[in-house]
Amino acid sequence: MPVYVINCDLNTSEQEKQINAAIKDLSGGSWCRIFDSAWLVVHNGPSAAIYDRLAPFMDELDRLFVINVGADYKSRLNSGPSGWVKKVLG
């Protein structure tokens, strides 16, 4: 299954709650928050589907970036996210 990075720059905490819930839902439970505004999610669809799902919760001042991740990566993460990444991406 494809893994995506979702990076959100939001202006309000209410938006953050909605985005967080939507990310967890669209990932089918396979997600990892790697930074305050960045997530890794497993999603069986294109990046546009993720964008379209999250965009309604955003306003014109917010930013959203979604990109597919491959097995060629390098990271320096805390143990929780690092374990998830190794499990999912190898």
C-alpha positions, -999 to 999 in steps of 0.1 A, spaced: 0 0 0 13 35 -8 25 57 21 21 95 19 35 124 38 9 150 48 21 183 59 -4 209 72 2 244 83 -31 254 101 -42 286 118 -67 273 145 -68 245 169 -103 236 158 -91 230 123 -63 208 137 -88 186 155 -108 182 123 -78 175 101 -64 150 127 -96 131 127 -99 131 89 -63 119 86 -68 90 110 -100 81 92 -86 81 57 -56 61 67 -77 32 79 -58 33 112 -23 31 97 -8 65 104 21 81 123 25 117 133 62 124 128 62 161 136 36 186 149 24 193 114 35 162 95 20 128 92 28 95 74 -3 76 64 -10 44 44 -37 52 18 -48 31 -11 -55 60 -35 -39 90 -51 -26 121 -33 -54 141 -48 -79 120 -29 -61 128 4 -60 165 -5 -97 166 -15 -106 150 18 -86 175 39 -91 207 19 -127 214 32 -113 219 67 -89 246 56 -91 283 49 -72 305 25 -44 311 51 -37 273 56 -12 253 37 -13 216 27 13 194 10 7 157 2 34 135 -15 39 97 -20 69 82 -2 89 53 -14 112 29 4 142 51 -4 142 73 27 165 85 55 152 98 88 160 109 123 129 104 143 119 95 178 116 58 186 78 56 181 77 71 146 109 54 136 95 20 145 64 27 124 84 38 95 107 8 96 76 -15 99 57 1 70 85 11 46 111 -15 55 
